[in-house]
Amino acid sequence: MKNRIIKKAQEQFLQFGYSRVRVSDIATELAISKKTVYNHFKGKEELLYSVIENFQDEIESQLEELEQEQRTDYRDEVFAELEVVGNWVNKLSLLLHDLKRTFPKAYEQLWKAEREIIVERTMKKLEKGVSLGLLHADQRTQIAMVVFLLATQRIAEPDFKDTIPQKLLENLPGDPRELLREIVLLISEGIKRNDTNDYE
């Protein structure tokens, strides 16, 4: 039952944001009493932190599955992981925005969990690219990771386009996943070694 409550709370928080969902809403969706929810969680705040842990487990699980797949093309590996990251950035957008406004402490914890996963995975991919002789083994690679992290965090904000001049938005992809992909393509050109033809 505890896992069912976490899953339903996750679904509701992603769809409506944290502040708009009540414990009674979650209980109603599961056809259980509020008391049953409180038997497992002290309140909505504790439930939220369990949801954040579940987010982390799900992202890591999806990325681990990709690790098990045998891919011969380095760029395919990079973009397969990017697709997972992009999907989660898209999913978490509303919740992150709501938490940043109403519950900054939880916002920081959620973004910290997401950031740690991105840093760990990105570092592994960059190190592999360097070991394969595809990427520069210098400061540019670390700077590229910083740029990607900043882009990921900003794109996760629903209002990020409001801070960008309209003229610059005209040709930008509307889907955050596609925008992240284009950013990675741009960054990768800056850290790819010139004596390699492609990420093969």
BELTAQUI-V243148 format. One record per residue. RES is the residue in one small letter. OMEGA is omega in degrees with one decimal (NA if undefined). NEAR is the number of other C-alpha atoms within 12 Angstrom. Layout:
res=RES omega=OMEGA near=NEAR
res=RES omega=OMEGA near=NEAR
This chain:
res=m omega=-178.7 near=18
res=k omega=179.8 near=21
res=n omega=177.3 near=18
res=r omega=179.3 near=23
res=i omega=179.0 near=37
res=i omega=-178.6 near=31
res=k omega=-179.6 near=26
res=k omega=177.6 near=32
res=a omega=178.1 near=43
res=q omega=179.4 near=32
res=e omega=-179.2 near=28
res=q omega=-180.0 near=32
res=f omega=179.3 near=37
res=l omega=-176.0 near=30
res=q omega=-172.7 near=21
res=f omega=-172.9 near=24
res=g omega=-177.0 near=28
res=y omega=-171.7 near=38
res=s omega=-176.4 near=27
res=r omega=-178.3 near=21
res=v omega=177.0 near=27
res=r omega=176.7 near=24
res=v omega=179.7 near=33
res=s omega=177.1 near=24
res=d omega=180.0 near=25
res=i omega=179.2 near=34
res=a omega=180.0 near=28
res=t omega=179.4 near=20
res=e omega=-178.6 near=21
res=l omega=-177.9 near=24
res=a omega=175.9 near=17
res=i omega=179.1 near=21
res=s omega=175.3 near=19
res=k omega=-179.6 near=23
res=k omega=179.0 near=17
res=t omega=177.4 near=22
res=v omega=-177.9 near=32
res=y omega=173.7 near=22
res=n omega=-177.6 near=16
res=h omega=-177.4 near=20
res=f omega=179.8 near=24
res=k omega=-179.0 near=17
res=g omega=-176.4 near=21
res=k omega=-179.0 near=31
res=e omega=178.7 near=26
res=e omega=177.7 near=20
res=l omega=178.8 near=34
res=l omega=-179.4 near=39
res=y omega=174.7 near=29
res=s omega=177.1 near=29
res=v omega=178.9 near=35
res=i omega=176.6 near=35
res=e omega=179.6 near=25
res=n omega=175.0 near=27
res=f omega=-177.0 near=34
res=q omega=179.8 near=28
res=d omega=-177.8 near=17
res=e omega=179.1 near=23
res=i omega=-178.8 near=32
res=e omega=179.2 near=26
res=s omega=179.7 near=17
res=q omega=179.3 near=24
res=l omega=177.1 near=30
res=e omega=178.2 near=17
res=e omega=178.1 near=16
res=l omega=-180.0 near=23
res=e omega=-177.4 near=19
res=q omega=179.9 near=11
res=e omega=-179.7 near=15
res=q omega=178.9 near=12
res=r omega=-178.5 near=16
res=t omega=-176.9 near=11
res=d omega=-177.9 near=18
res=y omega=-178.5 near=26
res=r omega=175.5 near=26
res=d omega=178.1 near=21
res=e omega=-177.7 near=29
res=v omega=-175.7 near=35
res=f omega=173.9 near=29
res=a omega=177.9 near=27
res=e omega=178.3 near=36
res=l omega=178.9 near=35
res=e omega=177.9 near=27
res=v omega=179.7 near=32
res=v omega=179.9 near=40
res=g omega=178.3 near=35
res=n omega=-179.4 near=28
res=w omega=175.3 near=36
res=v omega=179.2 near=38
res=n omega=-178.4 near=31
res=k omega=-172.4 near=30
res=l omega=-173.0 near=40
res=s omega=-177.8 near=35
res=l omega=-178.6 near=29
res=l omega=178.3 near=40
res=l omega=179.4 near=40
res=h omega=-179.0 near=34
res=d omega=-179.0 near=29
res=l omega=179.0 near=31
res=k omega=-178.4 near=25
res=r omega=-171.3 near=18
res=t omega=-174.9 near=18
res=f omega=-174.6 near=22
res=p omega=-179.0 near=18
res=k omega=179.1 near=18
res=a omega=176.6 near=30
res=y omega=-179.2 near=32
res=e omega=-179.3 near=22
res=q omega=179.5 near=24
res=l omega=179.8 near=35
res=w omega=178.0 near=35
res=k omega=179.5 near=22
res=a omega=179.8 near=25
res=e omega=-178.3 near=34
res=r omega=-179.1 near=31
res=e omega=178.9 near=19
res=i omega=-178.5 near=29
res=i omega=-179.8 near=35
res=v omega=-178.4 near=26
res=e omega=-177.6 near=19
res=r omega=-179.4 near=30
res=t omega=178.8 near=31
res=m omega=179.5 near=24
res=k omega=-179.2 near=21
res=k omega=178.8 near=32
res=l omega=178.7 near=36
res=e omega=177.8 near=24
res=k omega=178.9 near=23
res=g omega=177.9 near=29
res=v omega=-178.2 near=25
res=s omega=177.8 near=15
res=l omega=179.7 near=21
res=g omega=-177.7 near=22
res=l omega=-176.6 near=29
res=l omega=177.2 near=34
res=h omega=177.4 near=27
res=a omega=-179.3 near=21
res=d omega=-173.9 near=16
res=q omega=-177.5 near=15
res=r omega=-178.1 near=21
res=t omega=178.2 near=30
res=q omega=178.1 near=26
res=i omega=178.9 near=21
res=a omega=179.8 near=30
res=m omega=178.0 near=30
res=v omega=179.7 near=21
res=v omega=-180.0 near=24
res=f omega=178.5 near=32
res=l omega=179.4 near=33
res=l omega=178.9 near=21
res=a omega=-179.8 near=27
res=t omega=-179.1 near=36
res=q omega=-177.0 near=33
res=r omega=-179.1 near=26
res=i omega=179.1 near=39
res=a omega=178.9 near=37
res=e omega=-177.5 near=29
res=p omega=-175.8 near=25
res=d omega=-173.7 near=16
res=f omega=-179.1 near=21
res=k omega=-179.3 near=22
res=d omega=-177.7 near=14
res=t omega=-177.9 near=14
res=i omega=179.2 near=14
res=p omega=-176.8 near=12
res=q omega=-178.5 near=12
res=k omega=179.9 near=11
res=l omega=-176.6 near=12
res=l omega=-171.2 near=15
res=e omega=-176.3 near=11
res=n omega=179.1 near=12
res=l omega=175.7 near=20
res=p omega=179.6 near=17
res=g omega=-179.1 near=18
res=d omega=179.8 near=22
res=p omega=-180.0 near=33
res=r omega=179.6 near=30
res=e omega=178.4 near=24
res=l omega=177.1 near=29
res=l omega=179.4 near=38
res=r omega=179.9 near=32
res=e omega=178.2 near=24
res=i omega=179.3 near=28
res=v omega=177.6 near=31
res=l omega=-179.7 near=22
res=l omega=179.8 near=16
res=i omega=-175.4 near=25
res=s omega=178.0 near=34
res=e omega=-178.9 near=22
res=g omega=-177.8 near=23
res=i omega=178.2 near=30
res=k omega=176.9 near=30
res=r omega=-176.5 near=23
res=n omega=-178.3 near=15
res=d omega=174.6 near=12
res=t omega=-178.4 near=17
res=n omega=-178.1 near=12
res=d omega=177.7 near=21
res=y omega=-177.7 near=29
res=e omega=NA near=18
